[in-house]
């Protein structure tokens, strides 16, 4: 069955409401000389003379237990001309923990302030570009960071309330103050309350979480490489993805005040996120997917299909849940790792984001709602589109592994097979080692391939691999990997730039001041030639076979578990082969188990459910009449991936 799509061709646009908003906003925001319905906001307001101010918003929480409500710092840049005219304007907002500790963007920009405490440099280009076009830009310091009170709780109630309270204040439902500890009130009389949230990684994660509250006034979100469930940032069905938990991350971004006051919150993060990988109430609080039915904002989602920081299960499950609930949505999928679209498709990104906000926040009828839902990078800097995503013809197709003429070198097809394959976990080997040796028997993996395809075969969406395995130890971890076997030139997502190279020249996107330049270093695609491409991956602790809590295994007993593989969109070209690899520890992508298990796969009860455009018929046509597979040789790919970074957003 295809993954559900929106109830309409692209997005469920409320035409009457949109027309009404367009007429109202045209009257309020378009210069007096303009005539007719506007299609695009233009830079007619001064950025240099814009109002820059700070407000502290009451969250209603006391996370640091100091006896008073926490206040979060809100830095605002907005057009002075519209303020003088009393015209109310929409808001673009980025709520972040990184404004002082780590910086934002490819150049790690931080907020800077003047002697009065008003923001001088706001990171990234959003304020430079959109304030002259009639928007306000708001940068929010999450609770426990920079100039805000409270404690960082890593995607929990405090994080989400930090940003939600600001949207409530923008809509007259919360209290704001002119100082951090004073009593003088500040009101947002200058805004109509229509807010769009944007941000990469942790920032985009906050946008997801706030949208999942259903807060009134949030009209759209643009989550870039964002988390949808924090459990899936740290674990994959019990298998640990990092060697630390949310307590480490909280300590990384805490302000000095928070470090002094938030020991109790740190303890809750430690106790609530055991390294066993068990699902706990802490993870339920940080699971936004379960609340997708509350989302009223439209969603423009962006993710790198080779993102090994915020792994792509996060966007796949969020997208599917939004589709199920009829949320208006759009998506860009790149070949990069954890990279902002400003750094892999700059001109098209700024133009598309501009038109998106104009449509969603100003109500302009600019045609973006009639454009294809999805843009997918098929090769470096080469993009294709899909009217809906995944395409309507996509169907989950069951592919089954079979034995071959050599141990661990098997077949992959539609027919049910029998027999077994055995491998021993080797924590020093990774998916790149397995794929490089796909045609050679090795003790650390079981590989299964189609013959060379006679026509292209497209995967679009999320896959699942069900494995029945008998371990020799009481603990065992599993990895499942889908691989495109064939030559290609791809973005070097495993390199230091995760698919981009930063140059020295700059391009400018908006107006500048002496303290805040709109000019940023140019980037280009960093590419590499490969003999294979890892398409999708997933992991699990076999001890989680029966529930979301792991149990010791009985050596010699067979267990069945389903691994969730990352969402992707990939075409396996004619002449290439599709492979499924099942193995143990994927070096540097999951942590190894306590022992060194040998696992025996029951192939009659092992299969992959793969979203193929055209379904089983497309697979059968693509493999019909295929020639013999090539002889065994060692293949070249990207360097072994790694996840040394444990900070969502740090690898900008």
C-alpha positions, 0 to 999 in steps of 0.5 A: 500500500502506498504511504498516505498522501495529503487529501489534495494534489499538493496541499489542502489550501483553504481558498476562501481564507487565503483570499481573505488574508491576501486581500487584508495583507495587501491592504496593510503591507503593500506600498500605497503606490502598488495596485492589484493583488501582490505576488511577492514582497519586495525590499522597500523598508530600511534594514539599517533603521529597523527597530531592534529590541529585546523582550523577556517572555514568561513561560509559566514554568520554574525549571530552575526552582528559584521561586519565580517563573522563567523568562526567555529572551526574545530579540526582535528586528522589525521595520520602523516604517510599518511601526510608525504607520501602525501596520501589523506584520507577521513574524519569522522566528528561530528558537535556538539553544545555540545563539551564544554557545556554538553559533548558527550556520556554516560560519557559526555566527552568534548573536551580538549586542550593543551597549543597550542590550539590543541585538546587533548581529542576528545569525543567518540571513533571515533578518537581513532578507525578510525585514526589508520585505515587511516581516519581523524576525524574532530570535528566541534563546531557549530556556537555560541558554544565553540570556534566558532563565530556566533549564535546558531539558533537551526537547522536553516541556521546557524547550517547547514552552520556551518557544510556544510562550513567545507565540502566545505573547505575539498573539496577546496570550502571554506576558512579556517584560522589557527586562529579565527581572523587571515589572514593566510590561511589553506588548506585541501590538506591532504584529498580527500574530501570524508566525512561521518558525524555521531552523536547522537541527535542534532549532527545527526540532523545536519547530516540530515540537511547537507545531505538535502542540497545535498552538494558535498563531503558528501558521507554518514551520520549516524544519531543516534536518530536524528531530521528530522523536528524541528517542530516535536521535539516541537509539534505534529499537534499543541499539545505542546510536551515541555513547552519551545521552541528553544530559551531556547535550544539556550541559553542552548548551547550558548558560553559566546560570543554568549550570549553577541551578539545573542539577535536578533537571540534569539528574532527571535526564540521566535517570529518564534516559537509561543507556539500556535503550528502553522506552521511558516516559521521558521519551514519550514527552519528547515524541512529537510524532504521536501528536501529529494530529494536533498540527495546524501549521503547514510544513516545509521539510528539508533533510539530507538523505545521508544525514548521520547526525539527525538520521532520516528516520526522523523525517520519514516518520514525521512526514508519514504522520503529517500525511495521515493527518492531512497537513499541508506540506512540501519537502526537499531531499538532498544528497548531503549529510547534515547541511542547510539548504542555504549551503547546498542550493542557495539561490533556489532556496532563498527564492523558494523560502521567500515565496513560501513565507509570502504565501503562508504568512502574507497570503499572497497568491504566488502559485507555490501551492500549485508546484510539485510537492517534492524536490529530490537531488538525484545527482550533485546539483541535479534535482528532480520533482514529484507532484506528491511524495512518495509518488502515488504509484509507490507500493511496499514490496516484499523482497526475500533473500536467498542462498547463493553458491558461496557462503554469505553471498546470496540472492534477492528477489520476490520468491520465498527462499529457504536455508540459512546464513551465518555471520559473526559480529565484528565491531571494527567493520562498518557498512562500507566494509560490508558493501565493498565486499558484497560479492566476497564471502566474509565472516562479518556479514550476509549479503544478498543482491539482485542481478543487474537491472534491465531498467531503472528502479526507484525507491521512495519512502521508508523501508522495513527489514524483518529478520529471524536470527538465532544468537550465540550470546545473551546480547546482539545488535543487528544492522540492515543496509540497502545498497545500490551497487554500481558506479556513480558520482555522489556528494561526499557526505562522509567528508568533513563538509558532509557534501559541501566545500566552503570557498572564500568568495561571498554572496549577499542575501539582503541588506547589511549593516556595519554589525550584521552582514548579509554576505556569506561564503560560497559553497560548492558540492564536494563529490567523490566517485564510488562503486556503490552507494548506501541507500538506507540503513537501520539498526536494532538490539535483538533484545527488543524483539518483543517490546520497547524494553530490551531483555536478555536473549537465550543463546540458541533460540530464534528471535524475530525483529523488524528494523526500521530503515531510514526514509530515502528517495533513490533510483537504482539505474539500469545495469546496477544491482540492489543489495540487502546486507544484514550484519552486526555492529555498524562501526561508529553508527551504533555501539557494539553489544556486550559480547561477540555474537554469531547469528544465524539467519533463517532466510525463510523468515527474513525479508525486506519491505521496500517502497518501490515506485511501481511496486512488485511489477516494477521490480519484476520488470527491472530484473526480468532477463537480467544478465549474470552478476559480475565476478567478485571484486572489492568495491570503492565507496565513500570513506567510513562514516562516523558520528563523533559529533553528538550535537544536533546542529553542530556540524553546520 
